[in-house]
Amino acid sequence: MPSNMPSKIKQLNKRQEEILSFLEKENKASAMSDILGFLQKKDAIVSRMTVNRDLRELKSRGYLEEEGVGRGAVYF
């Protein structure tokens, strides 16, 4: 491993992968409520706060973009 590489690279969890898959399949900007509804339909027990945390993590790592703020925010 090159010396400038972090010793531990953080992997995406299954829920984060499902969020990205959903956004890619939808092929349009989606609101938090759409993403939360998708995950809950898959029998996932997940809170709005957890999804919000996942979205922030995915955004900070460059996997998605956010447009708008608060309840009006959409992700793509």
C-alpha positions as CSV (number, residue, x, y, z in Angstrom):
1,M,0.0,0.0,0.0
2,P,1.4,3.4,-0.9
3,S,2.5,5.5,2.1
4,N,0.2,8.3,1.3
5,M,-2.9,6.1,1.4
6,P,-5.0,5.9,4.6
7,S,-4.5,2.7,6.4
8,K,-8.3,2.1,6.6
9,I,-10.6,3.1,3.8
10,K,-14.2,3.4,4.9
11,Q,-16.6,1.3,2.8
12,L,-20.2,2.1,2.0
13,N,-22.7,0.2,4.0
14,K,-25.6,-1.7,2.4
15,R,-28.1,1.1,3.1
16,Q,-25.9,3.7,1.5
17,E,-25.4,1.4,-1.6
18,E,-29.2,1.1,-1.8
19,I,-29.7,4.9,-1.6
20,L,-27.2,5.3,-4.5
21,S,-28.9,2.6,-6.5
22,F,-32.3,4.2,-5.9
23,L,-31.1,7.6,-7.1
24,E,-29.4,6.1,-10.1
25,K,-32.5,4.1,-11.1
26,E,-34.9,7.1,-10.5
27,N,-32.6,9.2,-12.8
28,K,-34.0,12.4,-11.3
29,A,-33.6,14.5,-8.1
30,S,-35.3,12.8,-5.2
31,A,-36.4,14.2,-1.8
32,M,-35.5,12.7,1.5
33,S,-39.1,11.4,1.9
34,D,-38.8,9.5,-1.4
35,I,-35.6,7.9,-0.3
36,L,-37.0,7.1,3.1
37,G,-40.1,5.6,1.6
38,F,-38.0,3.4,-0.8
39,L,-36.0,2.0,2.1
40,Q,-39.0,1.4,4.2
41,K,-40.7,-0.5,1.4
42,K,-37.7,-2.8,1.4
43,D,-38.7,-3.7,5.0
44,A,-35.8,-1.7,6.3
45,I,-36.3,-0.3,9.8
46,V,-34.7,3.1,9.4
47,S,-35.3,6.5,10.8
48,R,-35.3,9.8,9.0
49,M,-32.2,10.8,11.1
50,T,-30.3,7.8,9.9
51,V,-31.1,8.4,6.3
52,N,-30.1,12.1,6.8
53,R,-26.8,11.0,8.2
54,D,-26.2,8.6,5.3
55,L,-27.0,11.4,2.8
56,R,-24.6,13.8,4.5
57,E,-21.9,11.1,4.4
58,L,-22.5,10.3,0.7
59,K,-22.5,14.0,-0.1
60,S,-19.2,14.6,1.7
61,R,-17.6,11.7,-0.1
62,G,-18.7,13.1,-3.5
63,Y,-21.2,10.3,-4.3
64,L,-24.2,12.6,-4.7
65,E,-25.2,16.3,-4.8
66,E,-27.8,18.2,-2.9
67,E,-29.8,21.1,-4.3
68,G,-31.9,23.2,-2.0
69,V,-32.1,23.3,1.8
70,G,-34.1,21.8,4.6
71,R,-37.3,20.0,3.6
72,G,-37.0,21.4,0.1
73,A,-33.6,19.7,-0.5
74,V,-33.4,17.1,-3.3
75,Y,-30.5,14.7,-4.0
76,F,-29.1,13.4,-7.3
